[in-house]
Amino acid sequence: MTESRQTRAPVGLTTPLQYVKGVGPHRAKQLERKGLVTVGDALFHLPLRHEDRTRFTPLRAIRPGEVVTCAGVVAGISPAPPGRRRQPLVILLRDESGYGTATVWGRPWVARAVQRGQRMIVHGRGARYKDKVTLQVQEWETVDAADDEPIHAGALVPVYSSTEGLPQQALRSLLWRLVEAHAHEIEETLPDAVRARRRLLPLADAVRGAHFPTSEGARAAAVRRLAFDDFLLLQLGLAILRSRTTRQRGVSMRPRGELIARLRASLPFSLTAAQERVWDDIRRDMAAPYPMHRLLQGDVGSGKTVVAALAVCAAVEAGYQAAVMAPTEILAEQHLATFRRLLEPLGIGVTLLTSGLKGRERAARRAAIAAGEIGCVIGTHALVQEPVAFKRLGLAVVDEQHRFGVHQRARLKGKGERPDVLVMTATPIPRTLALTLYGDLDVSVIDELPPGRKPVTTVARTESKRAAIYAFLREQIADGRQVYVVYPLVEESELVDLKAATDMAQQLQREVFPELVVGLLHGRLASEDKDAIMRSFKAGAIHVLVATTVIEVGIDVPNATVMIVEHAECFGLAQLHQLRGRVGRGAHRSLCFLLASYARGDQARERLRVMEETNDGFRIAEKDLELRGPGEFLGTRQSGLPDFRAASILRDGALLHAAQEDAAEWLRRDPDLRTPESLALRDVLEERWSGRLELARVG
């Protein structure tokens, strides 16, 4: 009874797909795997691409190997003999050019769905069958004289991201029905004035055109409107977060600057112009009565740590404590060494808090932090675990942004009255992407290297040069240098035919450098073991360190001057650039060899060429973004940001800026989105950010 009542209820955007005619519980489960639960979800499940099947190839012009769309009248049907499953159904078609055959494999039922004399549109690949050229049919459709909308073959045909058991044709037919019946119900979110100024389609028309466009121009106009909405909702959300942050009262720190002056005087070099400019930004932020929210970007080795140490001095001199958070224990220890060297001579206590610390020692350090005896606390995520209490936390420095979840940053901020937050990253982020990801942070860039840092020479080589490279390594080690050999994974995977790091280390030790010490460092080791290996490498006891990408961030061994990256074609550009930054940290000339095989397509070769040509992290980041697109570029989906339905940061840079202007203007007029014209937009905003607006404001 309830079932029939449910089916009879009028179908709208919020109706579960299960109750749409022709869907049912089984197909609804498949759709749910793609995140499609309601009619509204399905309407915004946009195609990955469109294939142009409007240009028909004459039947006589079909060539083996070519993918084509043909149209003709059915002149004959020859089903496979009963029980012969390995033979296709053959359909004879006729068009202006003459006759041709279409073969359909594994779908005998098609013979019952097609009749002689019907007009048929077929799409597939040319092939040979029984010595004749035929079209192997992938998709087909019969066209009634009255039916002017062939959706599978004779049109710009949408191709969707699908799931097992859900064929393209079924998904396309369902979406065609839903778009026809319900697109007009989608509520417009933009006022006419904004649409007119930005030359944007109405939302309902854009959804229709994004699925089933009448031409390439119509498709582009539809996608442009949907991309604008993506950016507008992102920028509005970020702007709301930012305005909340600036409206909050924070701590204003205006120390006299004695500690800062003493730290500067103790440095063996003077700051670069870029460091001075960035320190100026930070000092102004810290003096303001609102919480600082700044992202400090600087290429590997550009001197971000010194700037962070100046900020710590300012906080301590103003009577507050500072916390510095690093993503791994190895990095936290390295920061400890650096900050101790810089700050302890000024009388600032520096201590380390990591999950590796046990029992009494840990309790004693916690007590000292709570009593305010320690000015600067360095740590890993152990710092954000509940029991750590600060007496007066005024500054939080977070190193390597994307390794920390938004949640951890939120908890760190919860430890103080609303401390200033400085996020440091050595992963250069192109301006367009920085706007998108950190729209709620102010961005400062250190864009020059300190004098004395020598650029690393990078050369891409193939397997045939391995013996020559090993000979070069032997000379370097004889001169007292050390070497990194980097691998893309930890243990052999059946899927990727790569020599695993473990085997490599053993082979280098036994066969190539039996007289030297070869070490192995990978992500599966316990942190004590990792630390022990890094320490002996730093002390010079290990000559060649074979490592997986765990060494990507922040490890500093000035005497290591040569790096070999195995299977370099498997790495992204930004990652290669990070790895290369591990050498070139001392006074000696440094070299990075990228060993690669190019069977995996030429994009890999293009990436490695960029590495050979430039050491500029920002150029590399732009190129990486171009080659891999934003999702992959970030490694993981950035936590806390809404997904884009149609926008591409690469393609739509100009739209992003337009959306940013409109978001700022909109909030200037209506900061809380309360006016009638804002209400539809407000609902969509809440839904797209799904409760994350509160969280994401941590930066």
C-alpha positions in Angstrom: 0.0 0.0 0.0 2.7 2.5 1.0 4.7 1.5 -2.1 1.9 2.5 -4.4 1.2 5.7 -2.5 4.9 6.6 -2.8 4.9 5.9 -6.5 1.8 8.0 -7.1 3.2 11.0 -5.2 4.3 13.8 -7.6 8.0 13.5 -8.5 10.1 16.6 -7.7 13.8 17.5 -7.2 13.8 15.9 -3.7 12.1 12.7 -4.7 14.4 9.6 -4.2 15.4 8.1 -7.5 14.1 4.8 -6.5 10.5 6.1 -7.0 11.2 7.5 -10.5 9.5 5.4 -13.2 11.8 2.7 -14.5 14.4 3.0 -11.7 13.4 0.7 -8.8 15.5 -0.4 -5.8 18.2 -2.3 -7.6 19.2 0.5 -10.0 18.7 3.0 -7.2 21.5 1.2 -5.3 23.8 1.4 -8.3 23.1 5.2 -8.6 23.7 5.7 -4.9 27.2 4.4 -5.4 27.8 7.5 -7.6 26.3 9.7 -4.8 23.0 10.1 -6.7 20.1 9.7 -4.3 17.5 12.3 -5.4 16.3 13.7 -8.7 18.2 16.9 -7.9 21.4 15.0 -7.4 21.0 13.3 -10.8 20.4 16.6 -12.6 23.8 17.9 -11.3 25.7 14.7 -12.2 27.3 16.4 -15.2 29.0 14.5 -18.1 32.7 14.0 -18.1 32.8 14.9 -21.8 30.7 15.0 -24.9 31.4 13.0 -28.1 30.5 14.6 -31.3 28.4 12.1 -33.1 26.6 14.6 -35.3 28.9 14.1 -38.3 27.9 10.9 -40.0 30.5 8.9 -41.8 29.2 7.3 -45.1 28.9 3.5 -44.7 31.4 2.9 -47.6 34.0 5.1 -45.9 34.4 3.1 -42.7 38.1 2.2 -42.1 39.4 -0.4 -39.6 40.4 1.2 -36.3 38.5 4.5 -36.7 35.7 5.4 -34.3 32.8 6.7 -36.3 29.0 7.4 -36.2 26.9 6.2 -39.2 23.2 6.5 -40.1 21.3 4.3 -42.5 18.1 2.4 -43.1 18.0 -1.3 -41.9 18.0 -3.5 -45.1 18.5 -6.9 -43.4 19.0 -8.6 -40.0 21.0 -11.8 -39.6 21.0 -13.1 -36.0 23.7 -15.5 -34.8 22.7 -19.1 -35.2 21.1 -20.5 -32.0 23.8 -21.7 -29.5 26.6 -19.9 -31.4 27.3 -17.3 -28.7 30.7 -16.5 -30.3 29.1 -15.1 -33.4 27.7 -11.6 -33.7 24.3 -10.3 -34.9 24.9 -8.7 -38.3 22.8 -5.8 -39.5 22.8 -4.7 -43.2 22.4 -0.9 -43.5 21.9 1.4 -46.5 22.8 5.1 -46.9 23.5 7.4 -49.9 26.9 5.9 -50.4 25.6 2.3 -50.6 25.5 -0.7 -48.3 27.6 -1.5 -45.2 27.3 -4.0 -42.2 27.2 -3.3 -38.5 28.1 -6.2 -36.1 26.7 -6.4 -32.6 28.5 -8.8 -30.2 27.0 -10.4 -27.1 23.6 -8.7 -27.3 21.3 -11.1 -29.3 18.2 -9.3 -28.0 19.0 -6.3 -30.3 17.6 -8.4 -33.2 14.2 -8.2 -31.6 14.4 -4.4 -31.0 15.3 -3.5 -34.6 13.1 -3.8 -37.7 13.7 -3.7 -41.5 13.0 -0.2 -42.9 13.8 1.6 -39.6 16.3 4.4 -39.7 19.2 3.5 -37.3 22.1 5.5 -35.9 25.2 3.4 -34.9 28.4 4.4 -33.2 31.5 2.2 -32.9 34.8 1.2 -34.3 35.6 0.0 -37.8 37.0 -3.6 -37.9 37.4 -6.6 -40.1 35.0 -9.5 -39.8 35.1 -12.4 -42.3 37.5 -10.4 -44.5 35.0 -7.5 -44.9 35.2 -4.1 -43.2 32.3 -3.7 -40.7 31.3 -1.4 -37.9 31.6 -3.0 -34.4 28.7 -1.3 -32.7 29.3 0.2 -29.2 26.0 2.2 -29.0 23.0 2.4 -31.3 19.6 4.0 -31.5 16.6 3.7 -33.8 15.1 7.0 -34.9 11.4 7.4 -35.5 10.4 10.0 -38.1 8.7 11.9 -35.2 11.6 11.5 -32.9 14.0 14.5 -33.3 16.2 13.8 -30.3 18.5 10.8 -30.8 20.4 10.9 -27.5 22.8 8.0 -27.9 24.2 8.4 -31.3 23.3 11.3 -33.6 24.2 14.2 -31.3 26.7 15.7 -29.0 26.4 12.7 -26.8 27.2 13.0 -23.1 29.6 10.4 -21.5 29.1 10.1 -17.8 31.2 8.8 -14.9 29.5 5.4 -14.4 29.7 2.4 -12.1 29.8 -1.4 -12.4 26.5 -2.7 -13.8 25.2 0.7 -14.8 25.7 1.0 -18.6 26.2 4.4 -20.2 23.1 4.0 -22.3 20.8 3.3 -19.3 22.3 6.3 -17.3 22.0 8.6 -20.4 18.3 7.5 -21.0 17.5 8.2 -17.3 19.1 11.6 -17.3 17.4 12.5 -20.6 14.0 11.8 -19.0 14.9 13.6 -15.8 16.3 16.7 -17.6 13.2 16.8 -19.8 10.8 16.5 -16.9 12.5 18.4 -14.1 15.2 20.8 -15.2 12.6 23.7 -15.3 12.0 23.1 -11.5 15.6 24.1 -10.6 15.4 27.4 -8.7 17.5 30.3 -10.1 20.1 31.6 -7.6 21.5 34.7 -9.4 19.6 38.0 -9.8 18.9 39.0 -13.4 21.3 41.9 -13.0 24.3 39.7 -12.2 23.4 37.3 -15.0 23.1 40.1 -17.5 26.4 41.7 -16.4 28.4 38.4 -16.6 26.4 37.2 -19.7 25.3 34.0 -18.0 22.5 31.6 -18.9 19.6 30.9 -16.5 20.4 28.0 -14.3 17.7 25.6 -15.6 18.9 26.2 -19.2 22.5 25.7 -18.2 21.7 22.3 -16.6 19.8 21.3 -19.8 22.7 22.4 -22.0 25.4 20.8 -19.9 23.7 17.4 -20.4 22.2 17.6 -23.9 23.6 20.6 -25.8 22.4 21.4 -29.3 25.9 22.6 -30.4 29.4 23.0 -29.0 28.6 26.7 -28.4 25.6 25.8 -26.3 27.6 23.3 -24.3 30.3 25.9 -23.5 27.8 28.5 -22.4 26.1 26.0 -20.1 29.4 24.9 -18.5 30.4 28.6 -18.1 27.3 29.3 -16.0 27.7 26.2 -13.8 31.5 27.0 -13.3 30.6 30.6 -12.3 28.3 29.2 -9.7 31.0 26.8 -8.4 33.4 29.7 -7.9 30.8 32.1 -6.5 29.7 29.6 -3.8 33.4 28.8 -3.0 34.3 32.5 -2.8 31.2 33.4 -0.8 31.9 30.7 1.7 35.6 31.7 2.1 34.6 35.4 2.3 32.1 34.6 5.1 34.8 32.7 7.0 37.3 35.5 6.5 34.9 38.2 7.7 34.1 36.1 10.8 37.8 35.9 11.6 38.4 39.6 11.1 35.3 40.4 13.2 36.7 38.3 16.1 38.8 40.0 18.6 42.3 38.5 18.8 45.4 39.4 20.6 47.3 42.5 19.7 51.1 42.1 20.1 53.2 45.3 20.0 56.5 44.4 21.8 59.3 47.0 21.9 61.3 44.7 19.7 64.4 44.0 21.8 64.4 40.2 21.3 63.8 40.7 17.6 66.8 43.1 17.3 69.0 40.6 19.3 67.9 37.7 17.0 68.7 39.7 13.9 72.1 40.8 15.3 73.0 37.1 16.0 72.3 36.0 12.4 75.4 35.4 10.2 73.6 36.9 7.2 71.1 39.7 6.6 67.6 38.9 5.5 66.8 39.0 1.8 64.4 41.7 0.5 61.7 39.1 0.2 62.1 38.0 3.8 62.0 41.6 5.0 58.8 42.2 3.0 57.1 39.1 4.5 58.3 39.9 8.0 56.7 43.3 7.6 53.3 41.7 6.7 53.5 39.4 9.7 54.5 42.1 12.2 51.6 44.3 11.1 49.2 41.3 11.4 50.4 40.5 14.9 50.0 44.1 16.0 46.4 44.3 14.8 43.7 43.4 17.3 42.3 40.6 15.0 43.7 37.1 14.7 46.4 36.8 12.1 45.6 34.3 9.3 48.6 34.2 7.0 49.9 31.7 4.6 53.7 32.0 4.1 54.8 30.4 0.8 58.5 30.0 0.1 60.4 27.7 -2.1 62.6 24.9 -0.6 65.4 26.7 1.3 64.1 30.2 0.9 64.4 30.9 4.7 60.9 30.6 6.0 62.1 29.3 9.4 64.0 32.5 10.3 60.9 34.5 9.6 58.9 32.2 11.8 61.5 32.6 14.6 61.1 36.4 14.4 57.4 35.9 14.9 58.0 33.7 17.9 60.3 36.4 19.4 57.5 39.0 19.0 55.0 36.7 20.7 57.3 35.8 23.6 58.3 39.4 24.1 54.7 40.4 24.2 54.1 37.9 27.0 52.6 35.0 25.1 53.7 31.5 24.2 54.2 30.1 20.7 53.5 26.6 19.3 55.2 25.3 16.2 53.5 22.2 14.6 55.3 19.9 12.2 53.8 17.0 10.3 56.4 14.3 11.4 58.7 13.6 14.3 61.8 13.8 12.2 60.8 17.3 11.1 59.7 18.3 14.6 63.2 17.4 15.8 64.8 19.3 13.1 62.8 22.4 14.0 63.7 21.9 17.6 67.4 22.0 16.7 67.0 25.1 14.5 64.8 27.1 17.0 67.1 26.1 19.9 70.1 27.5 18.0 68.2 30.7 17.2 66.2 31.3 20.4 67.9 29.8 23.4 70.8 32.3 23.4 68.1 35.0 23.8 66.8 33.2 26.9 63.7 31.8 25.3 62.9 28.2 26.5 62.3 25.8 23.6 60.9 22.3 24.2 59.7 19.3 22.2 56.4 17.5 22.6 55.8 14.4 20.4 53.8 11.2 20.8 57.1 9.4 21.2 57.6 11.1 24.6 56.6 8.8 27.5 55.6 9.0 31.1 57.4 11.3 33.6 59.3 13.3 31.0 56.1 14.1 29.1 54.2 15.0 32.2 57.0 17.4 33.3 57.1 19.1 30.0 53.3 19.5 30.0 53.4 21.0 33.4 56.1 23.5 32.4 54.0 24.5 29.3 50.9 25.0 31.5 52.9 27.1 34.0 54.1 29.4 31.2 57.8 28.6 31.8 58.3 27.5 28.2 58.1 30.2 25.5 58.2 28.1 22.4 56.8 24.5 22.1 57.6 22.4 19.0 55.6 19.3 18.3 53.7 17.0 16.1 49.9 16.4 16.3 50.6 15.5 19.9 50.3 19.2 20.5 46.6 19.3 19.7 45.7 16.3 21.8 43.4 17.4 24.6 45.5 17.4 27.8 48.2 19.8 26.6 47.3 23.2 28.1 49.1 26.5 27.4 49.2 29.3 29.9 48.9 32.0 27.2 49.1 30.7 23.6 49.4 33.7 21.3 51.0 32.3 18.1 50.6 29.0 16.3 53.0 28.2 13.4 51.8 25.3 11.3 54.5 23.8 8.9 53.6 22.1 5.7 49.9 23.0 5.5 48.5 20.2 3.5 49.7 17.4 5.8 47.6 18.7 8.6 43.8 18.2 8.6 41.6 21.2 9.0 40.4 19.6 12.3 43.9 19.6 13.8 44.4 23.3 13.0 41.0 24.0 14.5 41.9 22.2 17.8 45.2 24.1 18.0 43.4 27.4 17.7 41.1 26.2 20.5 44.1 26.2 22.8 44.5 29.9 22.9 42.3 33.0 23.2 42.3 33.1 19.4 46.0 33.0 18.6 47.6 34.4 15.5 48.1 31.6 12.9 51.0 31.5 10.5 50.8 28.6 8.0 54.1 27.8 6.2 54.3 25.7 3.1 57.2 24.8 0.8 54.9 23.5 -1.8 54.6 26.4 -4.2 50.9 27.0 -5.1 50.0 29.0 -8.2 48.2 32.2 -7.5 44.9 31.0 -9.0 44.9 27.9 -6.9 46.0 29.8 -3.7 43.0 32.1 -4.2 40.8 29.0 -4.2 42.3 27.0 -1.4 43.3 29.7 0.9 40.8 32.4 0.1 40.4 32.8 3.8 44.1 33.3 4.4 46.3 36.3 3.5 49.2 35.1 1.3 52.9 36.2 1.6 55.5 34.8 -0.7 59.3 34.6 -0.2 60.3 34.5 -3.9 64.1 34.7 -3.7 66.8 32.3 -2.4 69.3 33.5 0.2 72.8 34.3 -1.3 75.0 31.2 -1.2 72.4 28.6 -2.0 73.5 27.0 -5.2 70.8 25.8 -7.7 70.8 22.1 -8.1 71.7 20.8 -11.6 69.1 18.3 -12.8 69.5 15.8 -15.6 66.9 13.2 -16.8 68.5 9.9 -17.9 67.3 6.5 -19.1 68.3 3.0 -17.7 71.2 2.7 -20.2 73.2 5.4 -18.2 73.0 3.6 -14.9 76.6 2.3 -14.8 78.0 5.7 -15.7 75.9 7.3 -12.9 77.1 4.7 -10.3 80.7 5.5 -11.4 80.0 9.2 -10.7 78.5 8.4 -7.3 81.7 6.5 -6.4 83.8 9.6 -7.1 81.5 11.8 -5.1 81.6 9.5 -2.1 85.4 9.3 -2.3 85.4 13.1 -2.1 83.4 12.8 1.2 79.9 13.5 -0.1 76.7 11.5 0.5 73.9 10.3 -1.7 70.1 9.8 -1.7 68.4 7.2 -3.9 64.7 7.8 -3.9 62.0 5.2 -4.7 58.3 5.8 -5.4 56.9 3.0 -3.3 57.6 0.8 -0.3 57.1 -2.8 -1.4 56.5 -4.6 -4.7 53.0 -4.2 -6.0 51.8 -6.6 -8.7 50.3 -3.7 -10.5 53.4 -1.7 -11.0 56.5 -3.4 -12.2 58.9 -1.5 -10.1 62.0 -2.6 -8.3 61.1 -2.1 -4.7 63.3 0.0 -2.5 64.2 -2.9 -0.3 65.6 -5.0 -3.1 67.4 -2.0 -4.4 69.1 -1.3 -1.1 70.3 -4.9 -0.9 71.5 -5.0 -4.4 73.5 -1.7 -4.0 75.0 -3.0 -0.8 75.9 -6.4 -2.2 76.8 -5.8 -5.8 77.5 -2.2 -6.5 79.0 -0.6 -3.3 80.1 -3.6 -1.1 82.8 -1.4 0.5 80.3 1.4 1.5 77.4 1.6 4.0 73.9 1.6 2.4 70.9 2.5 4.6 67.2 2.1 3.9 64.4 4.5 5.1 60.7 3.9 4.4 57.3 4.8 5.7 56.6 1.5 7.4 59.5 1.8 9.8 58.7 2.7 13.4 59.5 6.4 14.1 62.4 5.5 16.5 64.0 3.5 13.7 63.5 6.3 11.1 65.1 8.8 13.5 68.0 6.5 14.2 68.7 6.1 10.4 68.4 9.8 9.8 70.8 10.5 12.6 73.4 8.2 11.4 73.1 9.5 7.8 73.5 13.1 9.2 76.5 12.0 11.1 78.1 10.6 7.9 77.9 6.9 9.0 75.7 6.0 6.0 77.1 6.8 2.5 74.1 5.9 0.4 70.5 6.3 1.8 67.8 4.5 -0.2 64.5 6.1 0.7 60.9 6.2 -0.3 59.3 9.7 -0.4 59.4 10.0 3.4 62.3 12.3 2.9 60.3 14.7 0.8 59.9 17.4 3.4 62.4 19.4 5.4 65.2 17.1 6.1 68.5 18.9 6.1 71.8 17.1 5.5 74.2 19.7 3.9 76.8 17.0 3.0 74.3 15.0 0.8 74.9 16.5 -2.6 73.7 13.9 -5.1 70.2 12.4 -5.5 69.0 9.7 -7.9 65.2 9.5 -8.3 64.3 6.0 -9.6 61.2 5.7 -11.9 61.0 9.5 -12.0 58.1 9.2 -14.5 55.9 8.1 -11.6 56.2 11.3 -9.6 54.4 14.6 -10.1 56.4 17.7 -10.7 55.8 19.4 -7.3 56.9 16.2 -5.6 60.1 16.0 -7.7 60.8 19.6 -6.9 60.4 18.9 -3.1 62.7 15.9 -3.4 65.3 17.8 -5.3 65.3 20.4 -2.5 66.9 17.8 -0.1 70.2 18.3 -1.9 72.0 21.6 -2.6 71.9 22.6 1.1 75.6 23.1 1.6 78.5 24.8 -0.1 79.2 22.0 -2.7 77.8 21.7 -6.2 74.7 19.4 -6.2 73.3 17.1 -8.8 69.9 15.4 -9.2 69.5 12.5 -11.7 66.0 11.6 -12.8 66.1 8.0 -14.0 63.0 7.3 -16.1 61.5 5.0 -18.7 59.0 6.7 -21.0 56.6 3.9 -22.1 54.0 5.6 -19.9 53.2 8.3 -22.4 54.9 11.5 -23.3 53.5 13.6 -20.5 56.2 12.1 -18.2 58.9 13.2 -20.6 57.4 16.7 -20.7 57.4 16.9 -16.8 61.0 15.9 -16.6 62.0 18.4 -19.2 60.5 21.1 -17.0 62.6 19.9 -14.1 65.8 20.1 -16.2 65.0 23.6 -17.3 64.0 25.4 -14.1 64.6 25.6 -10.4 61.7 28.0 -9.8 59.1 26.3 -7.7 56.3 28.6 -8.8 56.9 27.9 -12.5 57.0 24.2 -11.7 53.7 24.4 -9.8 52.0 26.2 -12.7 53.2 23.5 -15.1 52.2 20.7 -12.7 48.7 22.2 -12.4 48.5 22.4 -16.1 49.6 18.8 -16.7 47.7 17.1 -13.9 44.7 19.3 -13.0 43.9 20.7 -9.5 42.5 17.5 -7.9 45.6 15.4 -8.5 47.9 18.4 -8.0 46.9 18.6 -4.4 47.5 14.9 -3.9 44.4 14.5 -1.8 41.1 16.4 -2.0 41.6 19.5 0.2 39.6 18.8 3.3 36.8 21.1 4.0 36.2 22.7 0.6 33.1 22.0 -1.6 33.7 20.0 -4.7 33.4 21.7 -8.1 30.7 20.4 -10.5 31.9 22.2 -13.6 34.7 24.6 -12.9 38.3 24.0 -13.8 40.8 26.3 -12.1 43.0 26.1 -15.2 40.4 26.8 -17.9 38.3 29.3 -15.9 40.9 31.6 -14.3 39.0 34.8 -15.5 35.7 33.5 -14.1 37.3 32.8 -10.7 38.3 36.5 -10.5 34.8 37.6 -11.6 33.2 35.4 -9.0 35.5 36.7 -6.3 34.5 40.3 -7.2 30.8 39.5 -7.2 31.1 37.6 -3.9 32.8 40.6 -2.2 30.2 43.0 -3.6 27.3 40.8 -2.6 28.5 40.5 1.0 29.1 44.2 1.2 25.4 44.8 0.4 24.1 41.8 2.4 26.7 40.4 4.8 24.4 37.8 6.3 22.5 36.9 3.1 19.2 37.8 4.6 17.5 39.8 1.7 14.9 38.1 -0.5 17.3 38.0 -3.5 19.9 36.2 -1.4 17.7 33.4 0.0 17.9 30.9 -2.8 21.7 31.4 -2.9 21.9 31.0 0.9 20.2 27.6 0.7 22.5 26.4 -2.0 25.5 27.7 -0.1 24.6 25.9 3.1 24.0 22.7 1.1 27.3 22.9 -0.8 29.4 23.6 2.2 27.3 21.1 4.2 28.1 22.4 7.7 31.8 22.9 6.8 31.6 26.7 6.9 32.2 26.6 10.6 35.3 24.4 10.3 37.0 25.8 7.2 37.5 29.1 8.9 40.6 27.7 10.5 42.4 28.1 7.2 
